[in-house]
């Protein structure tokens, strides 16, 4: 991508009113419900305050826009509390219209674990796998509100991890001594995030941000298969692209910090 095109894209991103879009388009539970949730303890209050912080939502929306290009100015996202059976959060929707459900108990428990981790690090302990960042969880689930369920699981989860930019999943991948495999091979769910995230980093690094966004749009908006999208966006045959991507991603997963 030329420097001129990149400058135009960055100027367009800078001119977007992400805060205004969030103010107009993201709705939270009623104030009484939020206050009741905050009274459940300091960890619950921390979780509620972050996930209702419009500045955090605006930063997440900017990342969605810059990395995927799927934000076209439309944002209608309802945030709700619910029981997710072990998951902290869940997002879904299409084109910026959707819902993000938060399991407050799971999030509060996780905030507690993050606090314990930070205290242990301060005391001099070292860890192989840091906890996930709460803002990363927010960005991940917001990304799902733009996807419409298009594409295979690796496409959806890899794109969301790519937007979130949280290295937790990569550290977990390495700690479990996982090896990169063909992107279409089945991977355990907990390791899918890191493996599929690498795919999008490869596209951006080797083919440029503009073509990466084009690939994403072809699958998410136009319903193309990844092989069709790769041919149209990058001019590459799927088998050839996958071979190069696997080599690149294996190194990236080994060295990403």
N, C-alpha and C positions, 0 to 999 in steps of 0.2 A: 504494500500500500504506500502511495506517495506521501511525502510530508505534508503536501497541501491538503489532500483528502483527510489525513489524520487530524490536521488542524481544524478543518471544517467540522468533523465529527465531535471533537472536543468542545468547540465553540457551541455547537448545538446542545451538547450535554450540559454545558455551563449555563445556557440560557433557559433550561428547563426549570420550572418552578416545582421542584419535588416537594417542598414543604407545603405549598399551596395545594398540590394534588392530594397529599396525605390529609390535610385539614378538611378538604372537601369530601374525600372518598373513603377514609378509614373510620369505621364506627366501632366503639368499644361498648362493653356491658354498661348498664346504667350505673350512675355514681354510687347509689346505695349498695349495689352488688360489689363494686370495686372496693368500697370501704369495708364491707364485711370480709372480703378476701384479705385485705391488708391486716385485719385484726387477728389473723390466724398465726402470726409470728413474724419475726424479722425476716426470715428467709422468704416467706410468702410475700411480704411487702416489697422486698427487693425484686422478686420476679414480676409482680404486678406493675411496679413502677417502670421497669425496663420495657415490658411488652405494651405499655400504654404511653411510652415516651415517643411523641410524634417526631422528635429529632432523630431517634434511632430508626423509625420507619422511613423517614426521608432519606437517610443514608443508605438503607437497604434498597430502596427504590432506585436510587442513583446507580447502585451496583447492578441491579437487574437491567436497567436501561443500557449502561455502558457495556456490559458483558454479553447481553443477549439481543439487545435491540427490540425486544418484544413490547416495551412500553410505548404506546402510541398516544398517551395523554389520558387514557381511560383507567380509572382506579375506583373500584367499588368493592371494598373488602370489609366484611363483617368479622369482628374478633369476638369469640365466645369462649366460655369456660365449659369443660366437659370431662368425662372420664374416658381416657383413651387406652385403658388396659395396658399400662406399662410404657407407653410412649409419652414424651413430654409435650409434643405439639404435632399438629397435622394441618397441612394446607391443601387447598384444591380449588380449581376454577379454570377459567379460560379468558385470555385477553385482558387480564387485570380485574375481572369480575369473579369474586369467589369468597371463600371463608377460611379463616385460620382459627382452629380450635386449640385451646391451651388446657392441658391437664395441670391445674394449679398444684396439686399434691406432688406430682412427679417433678414439676419445676422447682418447688420449694425444697424437696429432698436433694435435687441436683445443686441448687444454690448452696445448701449445707455442705455438700461434698467439695464444691469449689472452694469454700472457705477453709475446709480442712486441708485441702491441697496447698493453698497459699500459705497457710500457717506452717505446714511441713517444709515447704521450700524455704521459707524464711528461717526455719530452724536448721537448715543445711542439708536436708534430705534431697535426693535426686529421684526422678521418675522417668520411666521410658515412654509413658503415654500421658500427656496432659489432658485435662478435661476439655470438653467442647466449650466454646465461647457462647454465651447466651445470645449475643448479637448475631452470631453465625447461625444459630437456630432460627432466629427471626428472618434473616435474609433467605435461608434455605426454604422455609415454608412460604414466604411471599413469592418466591420463584414459581412454586407449584401453582399459584393462582393465575399464572400466565400460560401454562402449558396445555391445558385442556386434555390431559391424558394422552397426548400424541407421542408416538414413538415407543420403542421398547423401554423396559425398566432402566437399563443402563443409561439410556439417553436422558430420561427424566431425572434420575437421581444424580447422575454425573453433572448435568447442567446446574442443578440446585447446589451441589457441592462446589462447583466452579464459581458460582456467584458468591457463596458464603465465604470462600477462601479460609476455611478453618482447618489447620493442619492436624487436628486431633485424629481424623480418620486415617491419615497417612502414617502417623506414628503407630496407630493400632495395627495397620496393615503390616508394617515392618516388624513390629513386636511379635506378631503371630507368624512371622517368617513366611509370609505369602509371596508368591511370585506372580509377576504380570503374565496374564494369558491373553489369548485372542479376545478382543472386546466383546465378541458375541458368545463366548463360552460362559457357561453358568458359573456364578461366583456366589459364595455365601453372602446373605443379605448384608451383614455387618461390614463386609469388605468390599461391597459393590461401590460404595461412595468414593473411596480412594481410587480404585481401579478406573472407574468411569470418569472421575474428575480429571485424571491424567489425559484422557482422550481429548477433552476440550482445551487443556493447556497445550497439547500438541498442535491442535488446529490453529490456535492463536499464534504460537511460536513459529511454526513452519509455513503457514499459509496466510497469516495476518488476521487482525481483529475483524476487518470488514468481511472477509470470506467466512470466518467463523460465525459471525452473526447471520450471514446469508444462509449458511448450512442450517443453523438453528431455526430460522424463519421458514425455510422450505419444509422442514419436518413438522414444526409446531403449528404453522398457519396454513400450509398448503397440503399437509397430509402426505408428503413424499416419504418414501422409505429412506433410511440412511444411505444405501448405495446410490439411489437416484439423486439425493441431495448432494452427495460427494461429487458425483459426476457433473452436476449443474453448477455447484458453487466453486469447486476447486479444479474442475476439469480432470479429475482423477478417477481411475477405476478402483472400485471398492477393495478388491483383493490386494492391489498394490499399495493403496493407502493404509490398509490394516497392517501390512507387513512392516511398513516404515513406522507407523504409529506404535506398534508393539515394541520395537527396539527403542524408540525415543522414550516411551512411557516407562519401560523397565528402568531406565537410568534415572528418570525424573522421580519415580517412586522411591528409589534407593537414596536419592540425595536431597529431596525436598525437606526443608526445615521450617 
